[in-house]
Amino acid sequence: MTGLVPAEALNFDRAHSLASNFLGRLVLLGMIALPAWKGAHHLRSLSVDFRGGDRDSAVATLLYLIAGFLSIAGILAVIRL
């Protein structure tokens, strides 16, 4: 430990109380879903930048389906908490 965060701040009961609150669940869902969609968008842009414009629709469909799957998995995981 570096001592930057007190040990009681990392307590399981405190983390569980955050995850059992509605606002906390919304934050956790955002921490799962938003990076998935942002990553899909960046990978799509990277594909276009590397002359993948002719296959953009296939790449976009695949990446956004993966991001949608991760979002649904995140929703299910947060609900099960």
C-alpha positions as CSV (number, residue, x, y, z in Angstrom):
1,M,0.0,0.0,0.0
2,T,1.2,3.5,-0.8
3,G,-0.9,5.1,1.9
4,L,-2.8,7.4,-0.5
5,V,-6.2,5.9,0.5
6,P,-7.1,4.9,4.0
7,A,-7.6,1.2,4.5
8,E,-11.2,1.7,5.8
9,A,-12.1,3.4,2.5
10,L,-11.4,0.0,0.7
11,N,-13.6,-1.9,3.1
12,F,-16.0,-4.5,1.6
13,D,-19.0,-3.2,3.5
14,R,-18.4,0.3,2.2
15,A,-18.1,-0.9,-1.4
16,H,-21.2,-3.1,-1.1
17,S,-23.2,-0.2,0.3
18,L,-22.2,1.9,-2.8
19,A,-23.2,-0.9,-5.1
20,S,-26.5,-1.5,-3.4
21,N,-27.5,2.2,-3.8
22,F,-29.4,3.2,-7.0
23,L,-27.1,6.0,-7.8
24,G,-24.1,3.8,-7.1
25,R,-25.4,1.2,-9.4
26,L,-25.9,3.8,-12.1
27,V,-22.3,4.9,-11.7
28,L,-21.0,1.3,-11.9
29,L,-23.0,0.8,-15.0
30,G,-21.6,3.9,-16.5
31,M,-18.1,2.7,-15.7
32,I,-18.8,-0.5,-17.6
33,A,-20.8,0.7,-20.6
34,L,-19.3,4.0,-21.5
35,P,-15.7,2.8,-22.0
36,A,-17.1,-0.1,-24.2
37,W,-18.9,2.3,-26.5
38,K,-16.0,4.8,-26.6
39,G,-13.5,2.0,-27.3
40,A,-15.8,0.7,-30.2
41,H,-15.9,4.2,-31.7
42,H,-12.1,4.7,-31.4
43,L,-11.4,1.3,-33.0
44,R,-13.8,2.1,-35.8
45,S,-12.1,5.4,-36.4
46,L,-8.7,3.7,-36.3
47,S,-9.9,1.2,-38.9
48,V,-11.1,4.0,-41.2
49,D,-7.7,5.8,-40.7
50,F,-5.9,2.7,-41.8
51,R,-7.8,2.7,-45.1
52,G,-10.6,0.5,-44.0
53,G,-13.3,2.8,-45.4
54,D,-14.5,0.2,-47.8
55,R,-15.3,-2.2,-44.9
56,D,-16.5,0.4,-42.4
57,S,-20.0,-0.8,-42.2
58,A,-18.9,-4.4,-41.3
59,V,-16.4,-3.2,-38.8
60,A,-18.9,-0.7,-37.2
61,T,-21.5,-3.4,-36.9
62,L,-19.2,-5.8,-35.3
63,L,-17.7,-3.3,-32.8
64,Y,-21.0,-1.8,-31.8
65,L,-22.5,-5.3,-31.3
66,I,-19.7,-6.1,-29.0
67,A,-20.2,-2.8,-27.1
68,G,-24.0,-3.6,-26.9
69,F,-23.3,-7.0,-25.6
70,L,-20.9,-5.6,-22.9
71,S,-23.5,-3.0,-21.9
72,I,-26.2,-5.7,-21.5
73,A,-23.7,-7.9,-19.5
74,G,-22.9,-4.9,-17.4
75,I,-26.6,-4.2,-16.8
76,L,-27.2,-7.8,-15.8
77,A,-24.1,-7.8,-13.5
78,V,-25.2,-4.6,-11.8
79,I,-28.8,-5.8,-11.3
80,R,-27.5,-9.0,-9.7
81,L,-25.5,-7.1,-7.0
